[in-house]
Amino acid sequence: MTATRTRPSHTPLLALFALCLSAVAVSARQAAPATPAAPPAAADQKDEAAPAPLFGQVLVVNDHTISEAEIKRHLVYGVGKDLIEMKKLDMILDQELRFRKNQGEDISAYAVDEADVAERFDAQVSQFKERYPTLDLATEVRRAYKDANWYRMNLRQTAKFDKIFFPGHPDNWSDLTKEALAAGSPEVDLLKDAGESWERRHKHAEETGEPVPAEDDFYMSILRDMVMQFLISDITTRAASDGIPTHLALEVYSGGMPLGVVTVDEIFALIEPALTPHMIEEARLFSAILHVTEAQMRADGILMSGEDFTALFQEQETATAGSMFNMNMIALTAHGFPSMSSYKDYYRLSESHRLWMEVEVQAPEGQALHPAVKEHMSVANLSMGLAKADTEVLLVSAFDFPNYKWKEDGWAKASKRANELMAEIQSHADFLAEVSRMRKEAAQKGENFDDPGLPSRAEHWAGMLDLHSEYWDPPMPASGKSPSMVGLKMKGRFTPKTRNDLEKALDGSGYQQFVYGRSLTNTIFQDMKPGEIGGPFEGPYGYYIVYLKSRTGPTRPLQMTDERHVSLLLQSYIRQEFMAYSQAAFAAAEISGL
């Protein structure tokens, strides 16, 4: 009888091998630990007091208690999403080993010991220190992985993967590996290339007496990804939005048969040391605004049924599968949601609102657009028409970027300091105005004027930016290829950018706007006047003082003779109204515990 294996939709291999890249991927959206969340108190007997709340005060919204289990799973899906994927990959690797064992293969050779992990760790550390000698290793590990233990788990899993699928000379690689590489690169014989590389490296070692050089990290990551794509074609999963029990984070199936589960508690135990009060409070706020919006929609009779939403989401997933703009990219990258689960919860509400609004704002008979939608044209053109804003932003940060942690009492201190700086900026502007008045008055009287030689507004602002803006960029590497300059903060000196590009530069997102009900980017594009210095505005990492140097009009304005443009305008208006709808529901709610 011919043996068959079920080949676990594509999940990327979570082996983030190049530690040195962490220093140039400076994103603190999920920050490092400040004060770990307190563990629940033990209760060995039924008559003992109930355990203390895990996340502070009990959160009650309109007489509905947001359970700690709900908040806990939200954090697990967000902060711990990479760990969930690692657990899933462990199941897939174990399945492969079971298959090989059943085929009579001795699988003891695939065991990974600490020496394997240490060797990989030492190699990465050596490379990192050579490229970034001025950076602290522990800090950069946390920046890339949030916790040093997660990094070692990643290295251990990568070592296991390589032992199973890339042992020794490529001639000895498994049939699955060879088939995967052939399928992944039909034009190039990767197996032959890998064999030639293996022979060159070993020949070099023989001739020099040096250790055999490791294969190039980037090249190996390509090979691993090809094997993963081939290996997991029959894997399916179920998560919270699919109705699994609340104590589970994921159910994993292979070929329709249960492969294993990932529990909320096992992931929470790993992420708990990396949690900060900021992360926890944001999770609680998201849960609260999600609940009040859903409750308002039920009351208004506009909430889409669970069955209808499941069908709609599956249709969207199918339509975008294999595309660069798949649902995962849209949720996590484009809109900045912490997890697909949180995005699906949000998406059900936003789509319910959209379907309702499309009826509400139908164009009156004889008109092309509803008056409210037509009035929205000027706002929509600022983003969809590719208008640009040239801004410089002084960030007074509540977050310590160089050391990758939230500052103690950082928000209060940042607010106070930002207001002091704004007062200094305004005082200098008042002095300049007074000097200008006195100069004109002296000229009118024919008198000499002793000019105090104050720096100009632009010179004063530039000095303030250099001295006080807390945007941080990592140092350039001391050796090797320098990374791209794209994405560097440059103390907040942003080149002219479109609305969406500026939002990314300011670390904003659709998720942030939904949770906090504000968008610094929208303020810059819609409310500020060119030449104005405004703020302080509260944002993702502290308080922002913005100098809007200039703003250009739309270079490709929407055309109402184009049906696609009419549709884009309508959807832009509806998105704006959804944010207003959810914020109105939140403002009207009775909430305790936040």
C-alpha positions in Angstrom: 0.0 0.0 0.0 1.4 3.4 -1.0 1.9 5.7 2.0 0.2 9.1 1.7 0.7 12.2 3.8 -1.6 15.2 4.3 0.2 18.3 3.3 -0.7 20.8 5.8 -3.6 27.5 3.0 -0.1 29.1 3.4 1.3 30.2 6.7 4.7 31.9 6.5 7.6 30.2 8.4 8.1 32.2 11.5 11.9 32.0 11.5 13.1 35.6 11.8 16.7 34.8 11.3 18.5 38.0 10.7 18.7 39.7 14.1 20.7 42.5 12.7 17.7 43.7 10.7 15.8 44.4 14.0 17.8 47.6 14.4 16.5 49.1 11.2 12.9 47.8 11.6 12.2 50.4 14.3 8.5 50.0 15.1 7.3 50.3 18.6 3.6 49.7 17.9 3.8 46.9 20.4 6.0 48.1 23.1 8.4 46.3 25.5 7.5 45.5 29.1 7.1 48.2 31.7 5.0 46.7 34.5 4.0 43.1 33.8 0.3 42.2 34.2 -0.4 40.6 37.6 -1.1 36.9 37.5 -4.5 35.7 38.9 -4.5 34.8 42.6 -4.7 31.1 43.4 -8.0 29.8 44.9 -7.6 26.3 46.2 -10.8 26.1 48.1 -14.3 27.1 47.0 -14.9 29.4 50.0 -11.8 31.4 49.4 -12.1 35.0 48.1 -12.4 35.4 44.3 -9.0 36.0 42.6 -8.1 39.6 42.0 -8.9 41.0 38.5 -6.1 40.1 36.1 -6.4 43.4 34.3 -7.3 45.9 37.0 -10.8 47.2 37.5 -13.7 45.1 36.1 -14.8 46.7 32.8 -18.6 47.2 32.6 -20.2 48.7 29.6 -24.0 49.5 29.8 -24.4 46.9 32.5 -22.5 44.3 30.4 -19.3 43.0 31.9 -16.5 42.6 29.4 -15.0 39.3 30.6 -11.3 39.0 31.3 -11.3 35.9 29.0 -12.3 38.2 26.1 -9.5 40.7 26.9 -7.0 37.9 27.5 -7.7 36.3 24.1 -7.5 39.7 22.3 -4.0 40.2 23.8 -3.1 36.6 22.9 -4.2 37.1 19.3 -2.4 40.4 19.0 0.8 40.4 21.1 1.1 36.6 20.8 0.1 36.0 17.2 3.7 35.0 16.1 3.8 32.5 19.0 0.5 31.0 17.9 1.9 30.5 14.4 5.0 28.9 16.0 2.8 26.4 17.9 1.0 25.6 14.7 4.3 25.0 12.9 5.4 22.7 15.7 2.3 20.6 15.0 3.1 20.4 11.3 6.7 19.4 12.0 5.6 16.8 14.5 3.2 15.4 11.9 6.0 15.1 9.4 8.2 13.3 11.9 5.3 10.9 12.7 5.0 10.2 9.0 8.7 9.4 8.6 8.7 7.2 11.7 5.8 5.2 10.3 7.8 4.8 7.1 10.5 3.1 9.2 12.9 6.0 9.4 15.0 6.7 12.5 14.0 10.2 13.5 16.5 10.6 16.4 18.8 12.5 14.1 16.3 15.3 13.9 16.4 16.1 17.6 17.7 19.6 18.4 19.9 20.1 21.5 20.9 23.3 23.1 24.2 23.2 21.4 22.4 23.7 18.0 20.5 26.7 19.4 23.6 28.2 21.0 25.6 27.9 17.8 22.9 29.8 15.8 22.5 32.3 18.6 26.3 33.0 18.8 26.5 33.4 15.0 23.7 35.9 15.0 25.2 37.8 18.0 28.5 38.0 16.3 27.0 39.3 13.1 24.9 41.8 15.0 27.8 43.2 17.1 30.0 43.6 14.0 27.3 45.6 12.2 25.9 47.5 15.1 28.6 47.8 17.8 26.9 50.8 19.6 23.5 49.1 20.1 22.6 47.0 23.1 21.9 43.4 22.2 19.3 42.7 24.8 17.3 45.8 23.8 17.4 44.9 20.1 16.3 41.4 20.8 13.3 42.8 22.6 12.6 45.2 19.8 12.5 42.4 17.3 11.0 39.6 19.4 9.6 41.3 22.5 11.2 38.7 24.7 14.6 36.9 24.5 12.9 33.6 25.2 10.8 34.0 22.1 13.9 34.5 20.0 15.5 31.3 21.3 12.2 29.4 20.6 12.4 30.7 17.1 16.0 29.6 16.7 15.2 26.2 18.1 12.3 25.7 15.7 14.5 26.8 12.8 17.2 24.4 13.7 14.6 21.6 13.8 13.1 22.6 10.5 16.6 22.6 8.9 17.5 19.2 10.3 14.3 17.7 8.9 14.3 19.2 5.5 17.9 20.3 4.8 20.3 17.8 6.4 23.8 17.6 5.0 24.5 17.6 1.2 21.4 18.4 -0.9 21.6 14.9 -2.4 20.5 13.7 1.0 17.5 16.0 1.3 14.1 14.3 1.5 11.9 13.8 -1.6 9.4 16.3 -0.1 12.1 19.0 0.0 13.2 18.2 -3.6 9.7 18.3 -4.8 8.9 21.5 -3.0 11.9 23.3 -4.5 11.1 22.1 -8.0 7.5 23.3 -7.6 8.6 26.6 -6.1 11.2 27.4 -8.7 10.6 25.5 -12.0 12.9 27.8 -14.0 15.9 27.5 -11.7 17.4 24.2 -10.4 17.7 25.2 -6.8 18.8 21.8 -5.7 21.7 22.0 -8.1 22.6 25.5 -6.9 22.5 24.3 -3.2 24.7 21.4 -4.0 27.3 23.5 -5.7 27.2 26.0 -2.8 27.7 23.1 -0.3 30.7 21.8 -2.2 32.3 25.3 -2.5 31.9 25.9 1.3 33.3 22.5 2.2 36.2 22.9 -0.2 37.0 26.3 1.3 37.0 24.8 4.8 39.4 21.9 3.7 41.8 24.3 2.1 41.9 26.9 4.9 41.3 24.7 7.9 38.5 27.1 8.9 35.0 26.0 9.9 32.5 25.4 7.1 30.7 28.7 6.4 27.0 28.6 6.9 24.7 29.0 3.9 23.5 32.5 3.3 20.6 33.4 5.6 18.5 35.1 2.9 19.0 32.2 0.5 18.0 29.7 3.2 14.9 31.7 4.1 13.8 31.3 0.4 14.3 27.6 0.5 12.4 27.3 3.8 9.5 29.3 2.6 9.1 27.1 -0.5 9.1 23.9 1.6 6.5 25.5 4.0 4.2 26.4 1.1 4.4 22.9 -0.2 4.0 21.3 3.2 0.9 23.0 4.5 -1.5 22.9 1.6 -4.1 20.9 3.5 -3.9 22.7 6.9 -7.0 24.6 8.0 -7.7 26.4 11.3 -10.5 27.7 13.4 -10.3 30.7 15.7 -12.5 32.9 17.9 -14.6 34.2 15.1 -15.4 30.6 14.1 -16.9 30.0 17.4 -14.3 27.8 19.1 -14.4 27.6 23.0 -13.1 30.7 24.8 -10.2 28.8 26.4 -8.8 28.0 22.9 -6.8 30.3 20.6 -6.7 28.0 17.7 -7.9 24.6 16.4 -5.7 23.1 13.7 -6.8 20.5 11.2 -4.9 18.5 8.6 -6.8 17.1 5.7 -10.0 17.8 7.7 -8.8 15.8 10.7 -7.9 17.4 14.0 -4.1 18.0 14.3 -4.1 19.9 17.6 -5.1 23.0 19.5 -3.4 26.1 20.9 -4.8 27.2 24.2 -5.2 30.8 25.3 -3.4 30.1 28.6 -0.3 28.6 27.1 0.3 31.7 24.9 -0.7 34.1 27.6 1.9 32.6 29.9 4.5 33.4 27.3 3.4 37.0 26.5 2.6 38.0 30.1 6.1 39.2 30.9 6.0 41.4 27.8 2.7 43.0 28.5 2.5 46.7 29.5 -0.3 48.7 31.1 -0.6 50.5 27.8 -1.2 47.3 25.8 -3.8 46.1 28.4 -5.7 49.4 28.4 -5.8 49.6 24.7 -7.2 46.0 24.5 -9.8 47.0 27.1 -10.7 50.1 25.2 -11.0 48.2 21.9 -13.3 45.6 23.6 -15.5 48.4 25.0 -15.9 50.4 21.8 -16.5 47.1 19.9 -19.3 46.2 22.3 -21.1 49.5 22.3 -21.0 49.8 18.5 -22.4 46.3 18.2 -25.1 46.9 20.8 -26.1 50.1 19.0 -26.4 48.3 15.7 -28.5 45.6 17.3 -30.8 48.4 18.7 -30.9 50.0 15.3 -31.6 46.7 13.5 -28.7 47.0 11.2 -26.3 44.3 12.5 -25.4 41.7 9.9 -26.1 38.2 11.0 -23.2 35.9 11.8 -24.1 33.6 8.9 -24.2 36.4 6.4 -21.0 37.9 7.6 -19.2 34.5 7.4 -20.3 34.1 3.8 -19.2 37.7 3.0 -15.8 37.3 4.6 -15.2 34.0 2.9 -16.1 35.6 -0.4 -13.6 38.4 0.3 -10.9 35.9 1.3 -11.4 33.9 -1.9 -11.4 36.9 -4.1 -8.1 38.2 -2.7 -6.3 34.9 -2.1 -2.9 34.9 -3.8 -3.0 38.6 -4.3 -0.6 41.1 -2.7 -3.8 42.7 -1.2 -5.1 39.6 0.5 -7.2 40.0 3.6 -4.3 39.3 5.9 -2.3 42.2 4.4 -5.3 44.5 4.4 -6.0 43.8 8.1 -2.5 43.7 9.6 -0.5 46.0 7.3 -2.9 48.4 5.6 -5.2 49.0 8.6 -2.8 48.1 11.4 -5.0 45.8 13.4 -3.2 43.6 16.0 -4.7 40.4 14.7 -7.1 39.0 12.0 -9.5 38.1 14.8 -9.8 41.7 15.9 -10.1 42.9 12.3 -13.0 40.4 11.6 -14.9 41.7 14.7 -14.4 45.3 13.4 -15.1 44.3 9.8 -18.5 42.8 10.6 -19.6 46.1 12.2 -18.1 48.3 9.4 -19.7 46.2 6.7 -23.1 46.2 8.5 -22.9 50.0 8.7 -21.9 50.2 5.0 -24.8 48.1 3.8 -27.2 50.3 5.8 -25.6 53.6 4.7 -25.6 52.7 1.0 -29.4 52.7 1.2 -29.6 55.8 3.4 -27.5 57.9 1.1 -28.9 56.9 -2.3 -28.9 59.8 -4.7 -32.3 61.6 -4.9 -34.1 61.3 -8.1 -32.6 63.4 -10.8 -29.3 63.8 -8.9 -26.0 62.0 -9.3 -25.1 62.1 -5.6 -26.7 62.5 -2.3 -26.0 66.0 -1.0 -24.0 64.8 2.0 -21.8 62.6 -0.2 -21.3 65.5 -2.7 -20.2 67.7 0.2 -17.6 65.1 1.2 -15.8 65.5 -2.1 -13.3 68.0 -0.8 -12.3 65.8 2.1 -12.1 62.6 -0.1 -9.9 64.4 -2.7 -7.3 65.1 0.0 -6.5 61.3 0.2 -7.9 59.7 -3.0 -6.9 62.6 -5.2 -3.3 62.3 -3.9 -2.9 65.7 -2.2 0.4 66.1 -0.3 1.3 67.7 2.9 4.9 68.8 3.7 5.2 68.5 7.5 7.7 68.6 10.3 6.7 67.0 13.5 8.1 67.5 17.0 7.4 64.4 19.1 7.4 64.6 22.8 7.4 60.9 23.5 5.9 58.8 26.3 7.9 56.0 24.9 11.7 55.5 25.2 12.6 54.4 21.7 16.4 53.9 22.2 15.7 51.5 25.2 12.5 50.2 23.8 10.2 50.7 26.8 7.5 53.0 28.0 8.7 55.8 30.3 7.6 55.8 33.9 4.7 58.2 34.1 5.6 59.0 30.5 2.2 60.3 29.2 1.7 62.9 32.0 5.3 64.1 31.7 5.1 64.2 27.9 1.8 66.2 28.1 3.4 68.8 30.4 6.6 69.1 28.4 4.7 69.4 25.1 2.6 72.2 26.4 5.8 74.0 27.7 7.4 73.7 24.3 4.3 74.9 22.5 4.2 77.9 24.8 7.8 78.6 24.0 7.1 78.4 20.2 4.1 80.8 20.6 6.2 83.2 22.8 8.8 83.4 20.1 6.2 84.0 17.4 4.7 86.8 19.6 8.2 88.3 20.0 8.7 88.3 16.3 5.4 89.9 15.7 6.2 92.6 18.3 9.6 93.3 16.8 8.0 93.5 13.4 5.5 96.1 14.7 8.2 98.1 16.4 10.3 98.1 13.2 7.5 99.4 11.2 6.7 102.0 13.8 10.3 103.2 13.8 10.4 103.4 10.0 7.2 105.5 10.0 8.8 107.9 12.5 12.1 108.0 10.6 13.9 106.6 13.7 16.6 104.1 13.9 15.6 100.7 15.2 18.0 98.5 17.2 17.0 95.0 15.9 17.5 92.4 18.6 18.5 89.8 15.9 16.0 87.1 16.9 16.2 83.9 14.9 13.5 83.7 12.2 10.4 81.6 12.8 11.9 78.8 10.5 15.3 79.0 12.3 13.7 78.8 15.7 11.5 75.9 14.7 14.5 74.0 13.3 16.4 74.4 16.5 13.4 73.3 18.6 13.1 70.2 16.3 16.8 69.3 16.7 16.8 69.8 20.5 13.5 68.4 21.5 12.0 66.0 19.0 12.3 62.5 20.3 11.9 60.6 17.1 14.7 58.1 17.0 16.5 56.3 14.1 19.0 53.5 14.6 22.6 54.0 13.7 23.8 52.9 10.3 25.7 49.6 10.3 29.4 49.7 10.9 30.0 47.0 8.2 28.1 45.4 5.4 25.4 46.9 3.2 23.5 49.9 4.6 19.7 49.6 4.9 17.4 51.8 2.9 16.8 55.3 4.2 13.1 54.9 3.5 11.1 54.9 6.7 13.7 56.8 8.8 12.1 59.5 11.0 14.9 62.2 10.6 13.8 63.9 13.8 10.3 64.3 12.3 11.3 66.0 9.0 9.0 64.3 6.7 9.1 65.0 3.0 5.9 65.9 1.2 3.6 62.9 1.5 0.2 61.7 0.5 -2.3 61.2 3.3 -1.8 57.4 3.5 2.0 57.7 3.4 2.0 60.4 6.1 -0.3 58.3 8.3 2.3 55.4 8.1 5.1 57.8 8.9 3.2 59.1 12.0 2.6 55.5 13.1 -1.1 55.9 12.7 -3.6 53.4 11.4 -7.2 52.6 10.9 -7.1 50.6 14.0 -5.8 53.5 16.1 -8.5 55.8 14.7 -11.3 53.3 15.5 -10.0 52.7 19.1 -9.2 56.3 20.0 -11.6 58.2 17.7 -8.9 60.5 16.3 -6.4 60.7 13.5 -3.4 63.1 13.6 -3.1 62.7 9.8 -6.7 63.8 9.2 -6.1 66.8 11.5 -3.1 67.8 9.3 -4.9 67.3 6.0 -8.4 68.6 7.0 -8.0 71.1 9.8 -4.6 72.8 9.8 -3.7 75.7 7.5 -0.4 75.8 5.6 2.2 77.7 7.5 0.5 76.9 10.9 2.3 75.3 13.9 -0.4 73.4 15.8 -0.7 71.1 18.8 0.1 69.5 21.0 -1.9 66.6 19.6 -2.1 63.3 21.4 -1.0 60.4 19.2 0.3 56.8 19.3 3.5 57.5 21.3 3.0 60.8 23.0 2.2 64.4 22.0 2.9 65.9 18.6 3.6 69.5 17.6 3.1 69.9 13.9 4.5 72.5 11.5 2.5 72.2 8.3 4.9 73.9 5.9 2.7 73.5 2.8 -0.1 71.4 1.4 -0.7 70.8 -2.3 -4.1 70.2 -3.8 -5.1 66.8 -5.3 -3.0 66.0 -8.4 -5.5 63.4 -9.5 -8.9 64.6 -8.3 -11.9 62.3 -8.4 -14.0 62.6 -11.5 -17.8 62.2 -11.1 -18.1 61.0 -14.7 -16.2 57.9 -13.7 -18.4 55.3 -11.9 -15.4 53.9 -10.1 -14.6 57.3 -8.7 -18.2 57.8 -7.6 -18.0 54.5 -5.8 -14.7 55.5 -4.1 -16.2 58.8 -2.9 -19.2 57.0 -1.5 -17.1 54.5 0.4 -14.9 57.3 1.8 -18.0 59.1 3.1 -19.3 55.9 4.6 -16.0 55.1 6.4 -16.0 58.6 7.9 -19.6 58.2 9.1 -18.9 54.8 10.6 -16.2 56.3 12.8 -18.6 59.0 13.9 -21.3 56.3 14.5 -19.0 54.2 16.8 -17.7 57.3 18.7 -21.3 58.5 19.2 -22.2 55.1 20.7 -19.2 55.2 22.9 -19.9 58.7 24.1 -23.4 57.8 25.0 -22.5 54.6 26.9 -22.2 54.2 30.6 -18.7 52.7 31.2 -16.8 51.9 34.4 -13.4 50.4 34.7 -11.5 52.2 32.0 
